[in-house]
Amino acid sequence: MSSVPGLRALITLAWPIVLARSAQSVISFSDAAMVAPLGDDALAAATTGAMNSLGILVLPMGITFIVQSYAAQLAGQGDLASARRYAWYGLWLAGLAMVATIVAIPTIEPLLSLTGHAPAVREVMAEYMAIRMLSTGVVVGTEALGNWFAGLGDTRVSMRASLVAMVVNIALNWVLIYGNLGAPALGVQGAAWASVFASVAGFAVCCHAFWRARDQQAIDPANLGHVEHPVPVLPDTSDGRLNAREFSRMMRFGLPNGMNWFLEFAAFLIFINLVVAELGTVAVAALMAVVAVNSVSFMPAFGLGSAGAVLVGQAIGAGRHDYVPRIVLRTFAVAAAWQGVVGLLYFAIPVPLMTIFARDEVASSGDVVVLGAQLLAISAVWQLLDATVITVNEALRAAGDTAWPLVLRISLAWVIWLPLAWLTVFTWEGGAAAATWSMVVYMVFLAVAMVLRFRTGAWRRIDLTGRGTAG
């Protein structure tokens, strides 16, 4: 890496990730929009069920992101043969996750009975989640392979997989939710089955690319993130010798990242299922509609953060630790510009953005739009904070600094956010708006703490690959 990667290098890596993550967000958004005509109970069950399902999947998915860190650092060292092994380790993880979640399916309904959702919502939600869990292996496998290719500088594989999944999901939603083309009208269950089949289609795209990369030695050194390699880059002709010790080391660094996602997401699920649920179905439907809209805007910023992380990992692998702060600053500037525009839109036109979730001639639907618009305007406040957290957290993960962010995020989520949300709803009776403001407070603390951690330079002393890459 002869010079600090510029804006062009960042955008070249980022736009496929942005498109991939945006496509994934469109899937969630379309599920919500296409289920909305079935009623508020169906909307609440499908959107919250999808969120609960993601809460289960987020642990192994979070772990797979360390595959990108290994691939990037090993690519920076010019060792593609070793890098390829970590794709297989990601697939091992996907298999373990599939077995674990299938075994856990019978526990879904008893656990949902502990929430504050209406019985009708709980019943449909349990059916939705049981179906979605069948796709755990392919979802995690897709993330693992997508992250591996991204670490090598090829972010287009994940993009193609996400676009295929999006098209399949939307088409099958139309067929299975409403019973078109002679299919039975399965309603919310139809949305779940559409997501399962779409996930399989996306995984197939990644598997095909991974197979071609080995059989045709198709990894192009030109895709490796503008890295100047310390040793010659040769095509990988073998997966090398897989071993449990490397897998264990990967898990040691990856598990904190997965637990980070899982426990923070668990806090969010408690917020939805136990705090907001007490405010009624309209409040749940409104907040989940806001989450669906935010997910569309969030994913481009997350894609930019992931692209920055690839460049950070490759710089560290090449021994150019001094490039990292400038990469992070440039990544933040682009992500903040995007999130700033999004925040202005949320604040200026929240009602039009919420009307997509409205149903004609249904009074409660109007309530969802009104409340959702209010909550969406509040969410405008945390957009720049989100850009900060995404950029810095991804950079720390690329360096292997995963344990400290775990402690930080979980402490703030469970010590500040959840207690504050509980007080705003149950003690101060502030309603959904006050509960949403508690999320803003959490984001302020998190953004400040992340920046301070990066500035300490502790990430420089971490040797992720065990090859003396700390600097």
Contacts in CASP RR format, 6 or more apart in sequence:
PFRMAT RR
TARGET T0000
AUTHOR 0000-0000-0000
METHOD contacts of the structure
MODEL  1
MSSVPGLRALITLAWPIVLARSAQSVISFSDAAMVAPLGDDALAAATTGA
MNSLGILVLPMGITFIVQSYAAQLAGQGDLASARRYAWYGLWLAGLAMVA
TIVAIPTIEPLLSLTGHAPAVREVMAEYMAIRMLSTGVVVGTEALGNWFA
GLGDTRVSMRASLVAMVVNIALNWVLIYGNLGAPALGVQGAAWASVFASV
AGFAVCCHAFWRARDQQAIDPANLGHVEHPVPVLPDTSDGRLNAREFSRM
MRFGLPNGMNWFLEFAAFLIFINLVVAELGTVAVAALMAVVAVNSVSFMP
AFGLGSAGAVLVGQAIGAGRHDYVPRIVLRTFAVAAAWQGVVGLLYFAIP
VPLMTIFARDEVASSGDVVVLGAQLLAISAVWQLLDATVITVNEALRAAG
DTAWPLVLRISLAWVIWLPLAWLTVFTWEGGAAAATWSMVVYMVFLAVAM
VLRFRTGAWRRIDLTGRGTAG
1 76 0 8 1.000
1 226 0 8 1.000
1 227 0 8 1.000
1 228 0 8 1.000
1 314 0 8 1.000
1 315 0 8 1.000
1 318 0 8 1.000
1 320 0 8 1.000
1 323 0 8 1.000
2 228 0 8 1.000
4 323 0 8 1.000
4 326 0 8 1.000
4 327 0 8 1.000
5 225 0 8 1.000
5 226 0 8 1.000
5 311 0 8 1.000
5 315 0 8 1.000
5 323 0 8 1.000
5 327 0 8 1.000
6 330 0 8 1.000
7 330 0 8 1.000
7 334 0 8 1.000
9 225 0 8 1.000
9 226 0 8 1.000
9 311 0 8 1.000
10 304 0 8 1.000
10 307 0 8 1.000
10 308 0 8 1.000
10 311 0 8 1.000
10 327 0 8 1.000
10 330 0 8 1.000
10 331 0 8 1.000
10 334 0 8 1.000
11 307 0 8 1.000
11 334 0 8 1.000
12 225 0 8 1.000
13 150 0 8 1.000
13 153 0 8 1.000
13 155 0 8 1.000
13 225 0 8 1.000
13 307 0 8 1.000
13 308 0 8 1.000
13 310 0 8 1.000
13 311 0 8 1.000
14 155 0 8 1.000
14 303 0 8 1.000
14 304 0 8 1.000
14 305 0 8 1.000
14 306 0 8 1.000
14 307 0 8 1.000
14 308 0 8 1.000
14 334 0 8 1.000
16 155 0 8 1.000
16 156 0 8 1.000
16 158 0 8 1.000
16 159 0 8 1.000
17 150 0 8 1.000
17 155 0 8 1.000
17 158 0 8 1.000
17 159 0 8 1.000
17 302 0 8 1.000
17 303 0 8 1.000
17 304 0 8 1.000
17 306 0 8 1.000
17 307 0 8 1.000
18 299 0 8 1.000
18 300 0 8 1.000
18 303 0 8 1.000
18 304 0 8 1.000
19 159 0 8 1.000
19 162 0 8 1.000
19 163 0 8 1.000
20 155 0 8 1.000
20 158 0 8 1.000
20 159 0 8 1.000
20 161 0 8 1.000
20 162 0 8 1.000
20 163 0 8 1.000
20 303 0 8 1.000
21 162 0 8 1.000
21 299 0 8 1.000
21 300 0 8 1.000
21 302 0 8 1.000
21 303 0 8 1.000
21 306 0 8 1.000
22 296 0 8 1.000
22 299 0 8 1.000
22 300 0 8 1.000
23 159 0 8 1.000
23 162 0 8 1.000
23 163 0 8 1.000
23 165 0 8 1.000
23 166 0 8 1.000
24 162 0 8 1.000
24 165 0 8 1.000
24 166 0 8 1.000
24 299 0 8 1.000
25 295 0 8 1.000
25 296 0 8 1.000
25 298 0 8 1.000
25 299 0 8 1.000
26 166 0 8 1.000
26 170 0 8 1.000
26 296 0 8 1.000
27 165 0 8 1.000
27 166 0 8 1.000
27 169 0 8 1.000
27 170 0 8 1.000
27 195 0 8 1.000
27 198 0 8 1.000
28 47 0 8 1.000
28 50 0 8 1.000
28 292 0 8 1.000
28 295 0 8 1.000
29 292 0 8 1.000
29 293 0 8 1.000
29 295 0 8 1.000
29 296 0 8 1.000
30 169 0 8 1.000
30 170 0 8 1.000
30 173 0 8 1.000
31 46 0 8 1.000
31 47 0 8 1.000
31 50 0 8 1.000
31 169 0 8 1.000
31 173 0 8 1.000
31 191 0 8 1.000
31 194 0 8 1.000
31 195 0 8 1.000
32 43 0 8 1.000
32 46 0 8 1.000
32 47 0 8 1.000
32 288 0 8 1.000
32 289 0 8 1.000
32 292 0 8 1.000
32 357 0 8 1.000
33 292 0 8 1.000
33 356 0 8 1.000
33 357 0 8 1.000
34 170 0 8 1.000
34 173 0 8 1.000
34 174 0 8 1.000
34 177 0 8 1.000
34 191 0 8 1.000
35 42 0 8 1.000
35 43 0 8 1.000
35 46 0 8 1.000
35 47 0 8 1.000
35 177 0 8 1.000
35 187 0 8 1.000
35 188 0 8 1.000
35 191 0 8 1.000
36 42 0 8 1.000
36 43 0 8 1.000
36 356 0 8 1.000
36 357 0 8 1.000
36 358 0 8 1.000
36 359 0 8 1.000
37 359 0 8 1.000
38 177 0 8 1.000
38 187 0 8 1.000
38 188 0 8 1.000
39 359 0 8 1.000
39 362 0 8 1.000
39 365 0 8 1.000
40 281 0 8 1.000
40 282 0 8 1.000
40 285 0 8 1.000
40 362 0 8 1.000
40 364 0 8 1.000
40 365 0 8 1.000
40 368 0 8 1.000
41 118 0 8 1.000
41 120 0 8 1.000
41 121 0 8 1.000
41 124 0 8 1.000
41 281 0 8 1.000
42 124 0 8 1.000
42 187 0 8 1.000
42 188 0 8 1.000
43 285 0 8 1.000
43 288 0 8 1.000
43 289 0 8 1.000
43 357 0 8 1.000
43 368 0 8 1.000
44 117 0 8 1.000
44 121 0 8 1.000
44 125 0 8 1.000
44 281 0 8 1.000
44 284 0 8 1.000
44 285 0 8 1.000
44 288 0 8 1.000
45 121 0 8 1.000
45 122 0 8 1.000
45 124 0 8 1.000
45 125 0 8 1.000
45 128 0 8 1.000
45 188 0 8 1.000
46 124 0 8 1.000
46 125 0 8 1.000
46 128 0 8 1.000
46 188 0 8 1.000
46 191 0 8 1.000
46 192 0 8 1.000
47 285 0 8 1.000
47 288 0 8 1.000
47 289 0 8 1.000
47 291 0 8 1.000
47 292 0 8 1.000
48 117 0 8 1.000
48 121 0 8 1.000
48 125 0 8 1.000
48 272 0 8 1.000
48 273 0 8 1.000
48 284 0 8 1.000
48 288 0 8 1.000
49 125 0 8 1.000
49 128 0 8 1.000
49 129 0 8 1.000
49 132 0 8 1.000
50 128 0 8 1.000
50 132 0 8 1.000
50 195 0 8 1.000
51 268 0 8 1.000
51 269 0 8 1.000
51 272 0 8 1.000
51 288 0 8 1.000
51 291 0 8 1.000
52 112 0 8 1.000
52 125 0 8 1.000
52 129 0 8 1.000
52 269 0 8 1.000
52 273 0 8 1.000
53 128 0 8 1.000
53 129 0 8 1.000
53 132 0 8 1.000
53 133 0 8 1.000
54 265 0 8 1.000
55 262 0 8 1.000
55 265 0 8 1.000
55 266 0 8 1.000
55 269 0 8 1.000
56 101 0 8 1.000
56 104 0 8 1.000
56 133 0 8 1.000
56 136 0 8 1.000
57 97 0 8 1.000
57 101 0 8 1.000
57 136 0 8 1.000
57 139 0 8 1.000
57 140 0 8 1.000
58 258 0 8 1.000
58 261 0 8 1.000
58 262 0 8 1.000
58 265 0 8 1.000
59 97 0 8 1.000
59 258 0 8 1.000
59 259 0 8 1.000
59 261 0 8 1.000
59 262 0 8 1.000
60 93 0 8 1.000
60 94 0 8 1.000
60 96 0 8 1.000
60 97 0 8 1.000
60 136 0 8 1.000
60 140 0 8 1.000
60 258 0 8 1.000
61 139 0 8 1.000
61 140 0 8 1.000
61 143 0 8 1.000
61 258 0 8 1.000
61 261 0 8 1.000
62 143 0 8 1.000
62 254 0 8 1.000
62 257 0 8 1.000
62 258 0 8 1.000
62 260 0 8 1.000
62 261 0 8 1.000
62 262 0 8 1.000
63 93 0 8 1.000
63 251 0 8 1.000
63 254 0 8 1.000
63 255 0 8 1.000
63 257 0 8 1.000
63 258 0 8 1.000
64 90 0 8 1.000
64 93 0 8 1.000
64 94 0 8 1.000
64 140 0 8 1.000
64 141 0 8 1.000
64 143 0 8 1.000
64 144 0 8 1.000
64 147 0 8 1.000
65 143 0 8 1.000
65 147 0 8 1.000
65 254 0 8 1.000
65 257 0 8 1.000
65 258 0 8 1.000
65 397 0 8 1.000
66 250 0 8 1.000
66 253 0 8 1.000
66 254 0 8 1.000
66 257 0 8 1.000
66 397 0 8 1.000
66 400 0 8 1.000
66 402 0 8 1.000
67 86 0 8 1.000
67 87 0 8 1.000
67 89 0 8 1.000
67 90 0 8 1.000
67 144 0 8 1.000
67 147 0 8 1.000
67 148 0 8 1.000
67 250 0 8 1.000
68 146 0 8 1.000
68 147 0 8 1.000
68 148 0 8 1.000
68 150 0 8 1.000
68 151 0 8 1.000
68 306 0 8 1.000
68 309 0 8 1.000
68 310 0 8 1.000
68 398 0 8 1.000
69 151 0 8 1.000
69 253 0 8 1.000
69 309 0 8 1.000
69 313 0 8 1.000
69 397 0 8 1.000
69 398 0 8 1.000
69 399 0 8 1.000
69 400 0 8 1.000
69 464 0 8 1.000
70 83 0 8 1.000
70 86 0 8 1.000
70 250 0 8 1.000
70 464 0 8 1.000
70 465 0 8 1.000
71 83 0 8 1.000
71 86 0 8 1.000
71 87 0 8 1.000
71 147 0 8 1.000
71 148 0 8 1.000
71 149 0 8 1.000
71 150 0 8 1.000
71 151 0 8 1.000
71 152 0 8 1.000
72 150 0 8 1.000
72 151 0 8 1.000
72 152 0 8 1.000
72 153 0 8 1.000
72 309 0 8 1.000
72 310 0 8 1.000
72 312 0 8 1.000
72 313 0 8 1.000
72 314 0 8 1.000
72 316 0 8 1.000
72 317 0 8 1.000
72 398 0 8 1.000
73 313 0 8 1.000
73 314 0 8 1.000
73 316 0 8 1.000
73 317 0 8 1.000
73 464 0 8 1.000
73 465 0 8 1.000
73 469 0 8 1.000
74 80 0 8 1.000
74 82 0 8 1.000
74 83 0 8 1.000
74 86 0 8 1.000
74 317 0 8 1.000
74 465 0 8 1.000
75 83 0 8 1.000
75 151 0 8 1.000
75 152 0 8 1.000
75 153 0 8 1.000
75 224 0 8 1.000
75 225 0 8 1.000
75 227 0 8 1.000
75 314 0 8 1.000
75 317 0 8 1.000
76 224 0 8 1.000
76 227 0 8 1.000
76 229 0 8 1.000
76 230 0 8 1.000
76 313 0 8 1.000
76 314 0 8 1.000
76 315 0 8 1.000
76 317 0 8 1.000
76 318 0 8 1.000
77 229 0 8 1.000
77 230 0 8 1.000
77 231 0 8 1.000
77 317 0 8 1.000
77 318 0 8 1.000
77 465 0 8 1.000
77 467 0 8 1.000
77 469 0 8 1.000
78 224 0 8 1.000
78 227 0 8 1.000
78 229 0 8 1.000
78 230 0 8 1.000
78 231 0 8 1.000
78 232 0 8 1.000
78 233 0 8 1.000
79 231 0 8 1.000
80 152 0 8 1.000
80 219 0 8 1.000
80 233 0 8 1.000
80 234 0 8 1.000
80 235 0 8 1.000
80 236 0 8 1.000
81 234 0 8 1.000
81 236 0 8 1.000
81 237 0 8 1.000
81 238 0 8 1.000
81 240 0 8 1.000
82 240 0 8 1.000
83 148 0 8 1.000
83 151 0 8 1.000
83 152 0 8 1.000
83 236 0 8 1.000
84 148 0 8 1.000
84 213 0 8 1.000
84 214 0 8 1.000
84 236 0 8 1.000
84 239 0 8 1.000
84 240 0 8 1.000
85 239 0 8 1.000
85 240 0 8 1.000
85 241 0 8 1.000
85 242 0 8 1.000
85 246 0 8 1.000
86 148 0 8 1.000
86 246 0 8 1.000
86 250 0 8 1.000
87 144 0 8 1.000
87 145 0 8 1.000
87 148 0 8 1.000
87 210 0 8 1.000
88 239 0 8 1.000
88 242 0 8 1.000
89 242 0 8 1.000
89 246 0 8 1.000
89 247 0 8 1.000
89 250 0 8 1.000
90 140 0 8 1.000
90 141 0 8 1.000
90 144 0 8 1.000
90 145 0 8 1.000
90 148 0 8 1.000
90 250 0 8 1.000
91 141 0 8 1.000
91 144 0 8 1.000
91 145 0 8 1.000
92 247 0 8 1.000
93 140 0 8 1.000
93 141 0 8 1.000
93 144 0 8 1.000
93 251 0 8 1.000
94 136 0 8 1.000
94 137 0 8 1.000
94 138 0 8 1.000
94 140 0 8 1.000
94 141 0 8 1.000
94 144 0 8 1.000
95 137 0 8 1.000
95 140 0 8 1.000
95 141 0 8 1.000
97 136 0 8 1.000
97 137 0 8 1.000
97 140 0 8 1.000
98 136 0 8 1.000
98 137 0 8 1.000
98 140 0 8 1.000
100 136 0 8 1.000
101 133 0 8 1.000
101 136 0 8 1.000
101 137 0 8 1.000
102 133 0 8 1.000
102 134 0 8 1.000
102 136 0 8 1.000
104 133 0 8 1.000
105 130 0 8 1.000
105 133 0 8 1.000
108 126 0 8 1.000
108 129 0 8 1.000
108 130 0 8 1.000
108 133 0 8 1.000
109 122 0 8 1.000
109 126 0 8 1.000
112 122 0 8 1.000
112 125 0 8 1.000
112 126 0 8 1.000
112 129 0 8 1.000
113 122 0 8 1.000
115 122 0 8 1.000
115 273 0 8 1.000
115 274 0 8 1.000
115 277 0 8 1.000
116 273 0 8 1.000
116 274 0 8 1.000
116 277 0 8 1.000
116 278 0 8 1.000
117 125 0 8 1.000
117 273 0 8 1.000
117 277 0 8 1.000
117 281 0 8 1.000
117 284 0 8 1.000
118 280 0 8 1.000
118 281 0 8 1.000
121 281 0 8 1.000
121 284 0 8 1.000
124 188 0 8 1.000
127 188 0 8 1.000
127 189 0 8 1.000
127 192 0 8 1.000
128 188 0 8 1.000
128 189 0 8 1.000
128 191 0 8 1.000
128 192 0 8 1.000
129 192 0 8 1.000
131 189 0 8 1.000
131 192 0 8 1.000
131 193 0 8 1.000
131 196 0 8 1.000
132 192 0 8 1.000
132 195 0 8 1.000
132 196 0 8 1.000
134 196 0 8 1.000
135 195 0 8 1.000
135 196 0 8 1.000
135 199 0 8 1.000
135 200 0 8 1.000
137 203 0 8 1.000
138 199 0 8 1.000
138 200 0 8 1.000
138 202 0 8 1.000
138 203 0 8 1.000
139 199 0 8 1.000
139 203 0 8 1.000
141 203 0 8 1.000
141 206 0 8 1.000
142 158 0 8 1.000
142 161 0 8 1.000
142 199 0 8 1.000
142 202 0 8 1.000
142 203 0 8 1.000
142 206 0 8 1.000
145 157 0 8 1.000
145 206 0 8 1.000
145 207 0 8 1.000
145 209 0 8 1.000
145 210 0 8 1.000
146 157 0 8 1.000
146 158 0 8 1.000
146 161 0 8 1.000
146 206 0 8 1.000
147 158 0 8 1.000
148 210 0 8 1.000
149 155 0 8 1.000
149 156 0 8 1.000
149 157 0 8 1.000
149 158 0 8 1.000
149 206 0 8 1.000
149 209 0 8 1.000
149 210 0 8 1.000
149 213 0 8 1.000
150 158 0 8 1.000
150 306 0 8 1.000
150 310 0 8 1.000
151 310 0 8 1.000
151 313 0 8 1.000
151 314 0 8 1.000
152 219 0 8 1.000
152 223 0 8 1.000
152 224 0 8 1.000
153 223 0 8 1.000
153 224 0 8 1.000
153 225 0 8 1.000
153 310 0 8 1.000
153 314 0 8 1.000
154 219 0 8 1.000
154 220 0 8 1.000
154 223 0 8 1.000
155 307 0 8 1.000
155 310 0 8 1.000
157 205 0 8 1.000
157 206 0 8 1.000
157 209 0 8 1.000
158 206 0 8 1.000
160 205 0 8 1.000
160 209 0 8 1.000
161 202 0 8 1.000
161 203 0 8 1.000
161 205 0 8 1.000
161 206 0 8 1.000
162 202 0 8 1.000
164 201 0 8 1.000
164 202 0 8 1.000
164 205 0 8 1.000
165 198 0 8 1.000
165 199 0 8 1.000
165 201 0 8 1.000
165 202 0 8 1.000
166 198 0 8 1.000
168 194 0 8 1.000
168 197 0 8 1.000
168 198 0 8 1.000
168 201 0 8 1.000
168 202 0 8 1.000
169 194 0 8 1.000
169 195 0 8 1.000
169 197 0 8 1.000
169 198 0 8 1.000
172 190 0 8 1.000
172 193 0 8 1.000
172 194 0 8 1.000
172 197 0 8 1.000
172 198 0 8 1.000
173 190 0 8 1.000
173 191 0 8 1.000
173 194 0 8 1.000
174 180 0 8 1.000
175 181 0 8 1.000
175 183 0 8 1.000
175 194 0 8 1.000
176 183 0 8 1.000
176 184 0 8 1.000
176 186 0 8 1.000
176 187 0 8 1.000
176 189 0 8 1.000
176 190 0 8 1.000
176 191 0 8 1.000
176 193 0 8 1.000
176 194 0 8 1.000
177 185 0 8 1.000
177 186 0 8 1.000
177 187 0 8 1.000
177 188 0 8 1.000
177 190 0 8 1.000
177 191 0 8 1.000
177 194 0 8 1.000
178 185 0 8 1.000
178 187 0 8 1.000
179 185 0 8 1.000
179 186 0 8 1.000
186 193 0 8 1.000
212 218 0 8 1.000
213 219 0 8 1.000
213 236 0 8 1.000
214 236 0 8 1.000
214 239 0 8 1.000
217 235 0 8 1.000
217 236 0 8 1.000
217 237 0 8 1.000
219 235 0 8 1.000
219 236 0 8 1.000
221 229 0 8 1.000
221 233 0 8 1.000
224 233 0 8 1.000
224 314 0 8 1.000
225 310 0 8 1.000
225 311 0 8 1.000
225 314 0 8 1.000
227 314 0 8 1.000
227 318 0 8 1.000
228 318 0 8 1.000
229 318 0 8 1.000
230 318 0 8 1.000
230 319 0 8 1.000
249 466 0 8 1.000
253 400 0 8 1.000
253 402 0 8 1.000
253 464 0 8 1.000
254 402 0 8 1.000
256 402 0 8 1.000
256 403 0 8 1.000
256 405 0 8 1.000
256 406 0 8 1.000
257 397 0 8 1.000
257 402 0 8 1.000
257 405 0 8 1.000
257 406 0 8 1.000
259 406 0 8 1.000
259 410 0 8 1.000
260 402 0 8 1.000
260 405 0 8 1.000
260 406 0 8 1.000
260 409 0 8 1.000
260 410 0 8 1.000
263 406 0 8 1.000
263 409 0 8 1.000
263 410 0 8 1.000
263 413 0 8 1.000
263 414 0 8 1.000
264 409 0 8 1.000
264 410 0 8 1.000
264 413 0 8 1.000
267 410 0 8 1.000
267 413 0 8 1.000
267 414 0 8 1.000
267 417 0 8 1.000
267 418 0 8 1.000
268 413 0 8 1.000
270 418 0 8 1.000
271 417 0 8 1.000
271 418 0 8 1.000
271 421 0 8 1.000
271 435 0 8 1.000
271 439 0 8 1.000
272 284 0 8 1.000
272 287 0 8 1.000
272 288 0 8 1.000
275 418 0 8 1.000
275 421 0 8 1.000
275 422 0 8 1.000
275 425 0 8 1.000
275 426 0 8 1.000
275 435 0 8 1.000
276 283 0 8 1.000
276 284 0 8 1.000
276 287 0 8 1.000
276 425 0 8 1.000
276 432 0 8 1.000
276 435 0 8 1.000
277 283 0 8 1.000
277 284 0 8 1.000
278 425 0 8 1.000
278 426 0 8 1.000
279 425 0 8 1.000
279 431 0 8 1.000
279 432 0 8 1.000
279 435 0 8 1.000
281 364 0 8 1.000
282 364 0 8 1.000
282 367 0 8 1.000
282 368 0 8 1.000
282 371 0 8 1.000
283 371 0 8 1.000
283 431 0 8 1.000
283 432 0 8 1.000
285 357 0 8 1.000
285 368 0 8 1.000
286 367 0 8 1.000
286 368 0 8 1.000
286 369 0 8 1.000
286 371 0 8 1.000
286 372 0 8 1.000
286 375 0 8 1.000
286 432 0 8 1.000
287 372 0 8 1.000
287 375 0 8 1.000
287 432 0 8 1.000
287 436 0 8 1.000
289 354 0 8 1.000
289 357 0 8 1.000
289 368 0 8 1.000
289 372 0 8 1.000
290 354 0 8 1.000
290 372 0 8 1.000
290 375 0 8 1.000
290 376 0 8 1.000
290 379 0 8 1.000
290 436 0 8 1.000
293 346 0 8 1.000
293 353 0 8 1.000
293 354 0 8 1.000
293 376 0 8 1.000
294 376 0 8 1.000
294 379 0 8 1.000
297 338 0 8 1.000
297 339 0 8 1.000
297 342 0 8 1.000
297 343 0 8 1.000
297 383 0 8 1.000
298 386 0 8 1.000
300 338 0 8 1.000
301 335 0 8 1.000
301 338 0 8 1.000
301 339 0 8 1.000
301 386 0 8 1.000
301 387 0 8 1.000
301 390 0 8 1.000
302 390 0 8 1.000
304 331 0 8 1.000
304 334 0 8 1.000
304 335 0 8 1.000
304 338 0 8 1.000
304 390 0 8 1.000
304 391 0 8 1.000
305 331 0 8 1.000
305 335 0 8 1.000
305 390 0 8 1.000
305 391 0 8 1.000
305 394 0 8 1.000
305 395 0 8 1.000
306 394 0 8 1.000
307 331 0 8 1.000
308 327 0 8 1.000
308 328 0 8 1.000
308 331 0 8 1.000
308 391 0 8 1.000
308 394 0 8 1.000
308 395 0 8 1.000
308 398 0 8 1.000
309 394 0 8 1.000
309 395 0 8 1.000
309 397 0 8 1.000
309 398 0 8 1.000
310 398 0 8 1.000
311 327 0 8 1.000
311 331 0 8 1.000
312 324 0 8 1.000
312 327 0 8 1.000
312 328 0 8 1.000
312 394 0 8 1.000
312 395 0 8 1.000
312 398 0 8 1.000
312 399 0 8 1.000
313 398 0 8 1.000
313 399 0 8 1.000
315 321 0 8 1.000
315 323 0 8 1.000
315 324 0 8 1.000
315 327 0 8 1.000
316 324 0 8 1.000
316 398 0 8 1.000
316 399 0 8 1.000
316 464 0 8 1.000
316 469 0 8 1.000
317 465 0 8 1.000
317 469 0 8 1.000
319 469 0 8 1.000
319 471 0 8 1.000
321 460 0 8 1.000
321 471 0 8 1.000
324 395 0 8 1.000
324 399 0 8 1.000
324 459 0 8 1.000
327 395 0 8 1.000
328 391 0 8 1.000
328 392 0 8 1.000
328 395 0 8 1.000
328 454 0 8 1.000
331 391 0 8 1.000
331 395 0 8 1.000
332 387 0 8 1.000
332 388 0 8 1.000
332 391 0 8 1.000
332 392 0 8 1.000
335 387 0 8 1.000
335 390 0 8 1.000
335 391 0 8 1.000
336 384 0 8 1.000
336 387 0 8 1.000
336 388 0 8 1.000
338 387 0 8 1.000
339 383 0 8 1.000
339 384 0 8 1.000
339 386 0 8 1.000
339 387 0 8 1.000
340 383 0 8 1.000
340 384 0 8 1.000
340 387 0 8 1.000
342 380 0 8 1.000
342 383 0 8 1.000
343 379 0 8 1.000
343 380 0 8 1.000
343 383 0 8 1.000
344 380 0 8 1.000
345 353 0 8 1.000
345 380 0 8 1.000
346 353 0 8 1.000
346 376 0 8 1.000
346 377 0 8 1.000
346 379 0 8 1.000
346 380 0 8 1.000
346 383 0 8 1.000
347 377 0 8 1.000
347 380 0 8 1.000
350 372 0 8 1.000
350 373 0 8 1.000
350 374 0 8 1.000
350 376 0 8 1.000
350 377 0 8 1.000
351 369 0 8 1.000
351 370 0 8 1.000
351 373 0 8 1.000
353 373 0 8 1.000
353 376 0 8 1.000
354 368 0 8 1.000
354 369 0 8 1.000
354 372 0 8 1.000
354 373 0 8 1.000
354 376 0 8 1.000
355 369 0 8 1.000
357 365 0 8 1.000
357 368 0 8 1.000
357 369 0 8 1.000
358 365 0 8 1.000
358 366 0 8 1.000
358 368 0 8 1.000
358 369 0 8 1.000
359 365 0 8 1.000
371 432 0 8 1.000
374 432 0 8 1.000
374 433 0 8 1.000
375 432 0 8 1.000
375 433 0 8 1.000
375 436 0 8 1.000
378 433 0 8 1.000
378 436 0 8 1.000
378 437 0 8 1.000
378 440 0 8 1.000
379 436 0 8 1.000
379 439 0 8 1.000
381 440 0 8 1.000
382 439 0 8 1.000
382 440 0 8 1.000
382 443 0 8 1.000
385 440 0 8 1.000
385 443 0 8 1.000
385 444 0 8 1.000
385 446 0 8 1.000
385 447 0 8 1.000
386 443 0 8 1.000
388 447 0 8 1.000
388 450 0 8 1.000
388 451 0 8 1.000
389 443 0 8 1.000
389 446 0 8 1.000
389 447 0 8 1.000
389 450 0 8 1.000
392 450 0 8 1.000
392 451 0 8 1.000
392 453 0 8 1.000
392 454 0 8 1.000
393 405 0 8 1.000
393 450 0 8 1.000
395 454 0 8 1.000
395 459 0 8 1.000
396 402 0 8 1.000
396 404 0 8 1.000
396 405 0 8 1.000
396 450 0 8 1.000
396 453 0 8 1.000
396 454 0 8 1.000
396 459 0 8 1.000
397 405 0 8 1.000
399 459 0 8 1.000
399 460 0 8 1.000
399 462 0 8 1.000
399 464 0 8 1.000
400 459 0 8 1.000
400 462 0 8 1.000
400 464 0 8 1.000
401 453 0 8 1.000
401 458 0 8 1.000
401 459 0 8 1.000
401 462 0 8 1.000
404 453 0 8 1.000
404 458 0 8 1.000
405 450 0 8 1.000
405 453 0 8 1.000
408 446 0 8 1.000
408 449 0 8 1.000
408 450 0 8 1.000
408 453 0 8 1.000
409 446 0 8 1.000
412 442 0 8 1.000
412 445 0 8 1.000
412 446 0 8 1.000
412 449 0 8 1.000
413 442 0 8 1.000
416 441 0 8 1.000
416 442 0 8 1.000
416 445 0 8 1.000
417 438 0 8 1.000
417 439 0 8 1.000
417 441 0 8 1.000
417 442 0 8 1.000
420 438 0 8 1.000
420 441 0 8 1.000
420 442 0 8 1.000
421 435 0 8 1.000
421 438 0 8 1.000
421 439 0 8 1.000
424 430 0 8 1.000
424 431 0 8 1.000
424 434 0 8 1.000
424 435 0 8 1.000
424 437 0 8 1.000
424 438 0 8 1.000
425 431 0 8 1.000
425 434 0 8 1.000
425 435 0 8 1.000
428 434 0 8 1.000
460 470 0 8 1.000
460 471 0 8 1.000
461 470 0 8 1.000
461 471 0 8 1.000
462 470 0 8 1.000
463 469 0 8 1.000
463 470 0 8 1.000
END
